[in-house]
């Protein structure tokens, strides 16, 4: 199957999952919510959306592998779908309209396709390896890069009993005085898509899970963003830690963060 056919399949799956999630979103007071760990919630909306995605993506691709946040991993041949059915569950449950369906496709160990779909705003960010970064099927016009002091960055902050609170405090002390601000919006997949689209000028976060970033990493690379782990020789898909920005600002941004260790 060609990547373009895979992309059509993935976009259709993301839209169907998004439609399903919107029905739960409109009636979310009736959802049964459980806590996987302190501050990390899940409901039947997450489970039903992942079931839909799995059926839609693996139905015509029976030999493909799978890695989903809610259903875990199954092995396949040289391809694996990596899926977060509802990135930003806490936002979703609180009625905050910033959450997404995220789909990545890995082939021979390399991420080759990404889809991040925002049902609330009817925005679908897509890319395939070697192709263009698109929003709703169209190229995204880029504004001129701002000076560093005018840059707006995104991050994720620890919650519950997650570690690294002191590290993030040190990060913020280095980034905030030299930028126009930092946003913690609660959906890493959308944050990465926003960097690719130029809405954020960079993003960093430690120890994300594969389904949080797989789709977004493809978008970033197609959009020409620089992407590294906490060290220059790390890949975020291997460690879960990501630093990304437009090339003009990446070195300064990464150097400031890496002082925090």
Phi, psi and omega in degrees: 000134180285160179296327178296320176293320176300318181296316177301316178298315183293319178296317179297318179296317180297319179294319179295317177295320177298319178297317178298314181297325179296328176293320175291322180302319182288341182232037191290343178297340181267357182292145173266117189251136173233168184241118181285324174202168185307121177084000183244105190256160177209150178220180178296339177299315178300313185293315182294321179294321179291322176301316179299314181297318181298314179298318185288320184278322183271342180308308177272003185226064190295338182270356183285150172278176186210139170219110180238149181300322187262333185253357176079207191241139167230143183276154177219213180271244184259008182234147179212128172276134181238116197227134165245109186290336181208088178276120186101040183301319180298317175303313180305310184291333180269000180080020177266120190279052178224086179205166189204162167262129182236130181228130172234152174236126179252134179227125182052039176082002180241139176284127187236352183209140177219137174224127172234116186246125178255098184293328183296319183260002181054048179239129178235114179263131185220155171194152167236157181303128181082001182250190182271153168276126186233150171239117184052040175081004182237146174301150182262116177298137181255132172283158175301144178295133178285167168295157186302320183295342179261004182287148176242123185247160176239156177204176168240147181244146180299150176219168181058230181256025180291147180279185171078018179298317180295324179297317180292324176299318177293320176304309185296324178296332180272328185271316187300316183291347186243018183215180177269000175144172179229135178248137172241096191260348169091015176211096188300321181301316178291324177302315180295319177298323180291325173296314179302325182274356180084008178282326168246150181266349177183169183205147171215149172194147181262144165055047170285164178267158184306320183290340177290331193236347189303306180297317183295325180297322178296318178300314182300313183293322178294329181277358178087013177282152176271136185226125176218170169273202182290338169242161187294336182265008177263146171257132178304327180293343178268328187247340185083354179260131186228136167234127181215147176193168170298148184306325184296333183247354190299312186300315181292317180299310181295320180297320178296317181291319186290347172294338182280347179080000000 
